[in-house]
Amino acid sequence: MIQKLKTRWKLDVASQLTSFNGGIIVLNLKMWRERDYVKDILYLCKLNDENNLWPVFGSQPPLQLLFADDRFEHLDAKLLID
């Protein structure tokens, strides 16, 4: 699916070597706006609606497709609350 998104639908997706769970997410809103990520997420959602790429996983796939690998930073484990 990654290659299809890159070649057929011309979307710059991450390689998926390392990923994350979007349950806790901190966004750089300045970068988000500068790179117009809303456009990419809406495009991915449209592709999903038209092609049934991930029928039951909600917002997790678009976030992982766009922000995996070297496009995100791990939160320090010290930030976790027991």
Secondary structure, 3 states (H helix, E strand, C coil): CHHHHHHCCCCCCCCCCCCCCCCCCCCCHHHHHHCCHHHHHHHHHHHHHHHCCCCCCCCHHHHHHHHCHHHCCCCCHHHCCC
